[in-house]
Amino acid sequence: MDTTNQHSDEINAAIYVTRPFLPPLAELLPYLEQIWSNRQLTNGGPFHVQFEQALCDYLGVEHISLFANGTLALITALQALRITGEVITTPYSFVATAHALLWNGIKPVFVDIHPDTLNLDPDKIEAAITPQTTAILPVHVYGRPCDTDRIQAIADTYGLKVIYDAAHAFAVEDEGGSILRHGDLSILSFHATKVFTTFEGGAIVSPDAKTKKRIDYLKNFGFADEVTVVAPGINGKMNEFQAAVGLAQLRHIDQALAERAAIDRRYREMLADIPGIRCLSPPPSRRHNHAYFVILVEPEYPLSRDELYLKLRENGIYARRYFYPLISEFPMYRGMPSARPAGLPIAIDTAREVICLPIFPGMTDEIRLKVIDIIRF
Ligand SMILES: *Cc1c(COP(=O)(O)O)cnc(C)c1O
């Protein structure tokens, strides 16, 4: 085989910001054979049970409810805690964060982010609290931990619930352990684009068994047993195929995270001396997942952010502008008082400067060097 050609093919193919991380097919087949023979496809089958336990062990949490996707997990988490009225959240996230509020008839109240963490700024939360506020919905953006202590202190003072959108924060830990132990509930996403995927998938992390039990009713139409329905639940169940992918995958996640960490390190070294390109500081977390590699294109860089984004595309590098536009700029949100740009200056500046560069297990040095060359001129 001509390896030179193979290399040039690889470098000329379109490169996306991520590439789904999958277990070796041969390792998945025994699971599929078992599904095909026992015919249990969903409704809490054996792989679902095993995967919940395996995830609890891996992540270092006690109670997990698996879901068909992260958005249903978020919608159900809000239902489980009977959140109503207004919820304080960030405009700098994937649109599902705020959509989950609208699907529950809850009004999102957008609060600006902190320029260093790009997470909800605790200093700005209190001013947004009204008699209708019942909860805070922060996001650990890019897997970088929110200021969980300050957010909890505010929640305690005002009697609010806290639900973390931890869709980016798989396997992230702070000094005390899993980042998922904070707040009243945390939700995960296992979408194809995330660090750990089951094709589609998600989960809610609960602090105790009774909360998990209620969530498990809610995700299965509210059924407590064959003849008892205790809530107007939804169908949010993860199926056996998804659980099997997750189980096979879990064996390889440490290796995948180590590869991401190495790519992150090398990007940082090579971008350090390019004027106008700022990397986010390495996160303070004890364990990070390097889910995204983020640069901010500042005014001294010779191209605008969008010019650099287009230049990368013209060279086959499909970087992404996460998160642009802001959630607060979409039509269903932009008329709300809290969506006014004057109240969200940091989020607006960040959305104007951000680019996420490709980072995924198996990403070659050639790809990284090509990305750097384009940025460097
Ligand atoms: C991916 C994502 C979601 C939604 O998860 P799905 O599994 O795609 O439904 C929610 N919030 C954030 C911040 C996300 O990135």
The ligand as a Tripos MOL2 file, in Angstrom:
@<TRIPOS>MOLECULE
LIG
   15    15     1     0     0
SMALL
NO_CHARGES

@<TRIPOS>ATOM
      1 C1        -25.6180   18.5260   23.1800 C.3       1 LIG1
      2 C2        -26.1990   19.4620   24.1820 C.ar      1 LIG1
      3 C3        -27.4990   19.3090   24.6870 C.ar      1 LIG1
      4 C4        -28.5050   18.3750   24.0900 C.3       1 LIG1
      5 O1        -28.1710   17.0640   24.1240 O.3       1 LIG1
      6 P1        -28.7890   16.0530   23.0410 P.3       1 LIG1
      7 O2        -28.3050   14.7380   23.5480 O.co2     1 LIG1
      8 O3        -28.2080   16.4200   21.7060 O.co2     1 LIG1
      9 O4        -30.2580   16.1780   23.0900 O.co2     1 LIG1
     10 C5        -27.9200   20.1510   25.7070 C.ar      1 LIG1
     11 N1        -27.1260   21.1060   26.1940 N.ar      1 LIG1
     12 C6        -25.8810   21.3090   25.7260 C.ar      1 LIG1
     13 C7        -25.0540   22.3830   26.3290 C.3       1 LIG1
     14 C8        -25.3880   20.5130   24.6800 C.ar      1 LIG1
     15 O5        -24.1810   20.7550   24.1830 O.3       1 LIG1
@<TRIPOS>BOND
     1     1     2 1
     2     2     3 ar
     3     2    14 ar
     4     3     4 1
     5     3    10 ar
     6     4     5 1
     7     5     6 1
     8     6     7 2
     9     6     8 1
    10     6     9 1
    11    10    11 ar
    12    11    12 ar
    13    12    13 1
    14    12    14 ar
    15    14    15 1
@<TRIPOS>SUBSTRUCTURE
     1 LIG1         1 GROUP 0 **** ****
